[in-house]
Structure formats: C-alpha cells, structure tokens
Amino acid sequence: MNKAIVVFSGGQDSTTCLAKAVKEYGCGNVSCITFFYGQRHSREVEVAQGIAKDFGIADHKILQMDWYNQITANALLDPSQPITKTELDACPNTVVDGRNMLFLLLAAIYAKSRGIRDIITGVCETDFSGYPDCRDIFVKSCNVTLNLAMDTTFRIITPLMDLTKEETWALADELGVFEYVAERTLTCYNGIVGKGCGTCPSCKLRQRGLDAYLNRRLKG
Ligand code: ZN
C-alpha cells in the first residue's frame, strides 16, 4: 500500500483532503505535517492536532517556523496589521511569500525520510484568492524541482485544485465528513472554529461556498 503525507492546517480544505486520503490510503498509511509559522492564531495548531487524532493519524509532525516573520511581513504574521481585501479577485494582504513552496519542500524532506512519495496539499487555484504558489503551474514545476533536488519520484497530489469552494463542500459531504468539516475546522483569520467570525475574507469565502452548496443540495 502506498503511503501519503497531507500538508495539514486544520482548515476546511486540508481536512477534506485528509478525509479523502484516509479513505484512499487507510489511516495507518497517512501522515500529516503542520507548520507553526507565527500565524495570527496559534489555535490553528491545536485544532490541527485534534483533527488528526480524530482521523486516527498516528504520525503528525508539527514544525516550528517561528523565524518566518524575520524574513517577510504581512497581516497573517503581524497581528498589528489589519486584514484587508479590496476586490474579490485581488490578493488579500494575508499572502505570505513562498509559503506553499516552503511547505512542499519541508513536507518532501520529511516524506522522503519516511519512505513516503505521495504529498497531498489542499491548494486550489479556482477561488483561493489568487495566491501564486497555489496555482497548478507552480505545483507542477515544484514537483519537478523536488524530484531533481532529492533524486526521488514524488507525486504532489492536489485534490482541490480545480474545485470551487462549493464543490469542496460537496466533496466533504460525499466523504461523509460534511458536519465534521463545518463544525470542527478552523479557516477564520480571527481564530474562531466552525462558522468563524463571519467578517474576515476567509470566512466570507467559506460561507459563500457553503451557502451555494446548501442551496444546491436543497434543490437537488
Ligand atoms: Zn473569520
């Protein structure tokens, strides 16, 4: 049986990816890696630990990256900066330069040490705020680079790449974890589990997708 590692934040997207991975690989073959990088709410890490435990994941690596804000600054890492987002498609000021590239590199290093080749990440280019290192072209390029860097054949898997938030909710429902994801995951920039604060860009995106999915389910 193949083994996989999930880049895991405890949010809606990565929890849906975790549920899918556990279904496909079996929980004994799935590892998680979570990065603590001085994000506004360290609550994220506790939530991630709780969720990984709920899914029966024995191998959950938590990596401290509290040096991140020494090399870059933005609203996610600096609580004194307000989170702003002016237009629907513009990048909010929570974008952290290089974050996904670093995550993938660190996940690959850890994966290789444990004989894991499949790296699963919940990045999505459809409506995830236009972060450049969430795009498919970046992920494919990074996969080639990691293979060359470590002389290994990694497979970066992005189950949500082409899904809208509405479709990600549908996938959670298909996997039987809709309620769990709705109530237990943390996506809110203000650190509130489940429904969240309702006003930050992340909550708005999540709620818009949820409303669209619930509407569809009602009609369907
Ligand atoms: Zn919020």
Residues whose N, C-alpha, C, O or C-beta is under 5 A from the ligand:
A	BS01	ZN	C188 Y189 N190 G196 C197 G198 T199 C200 C203
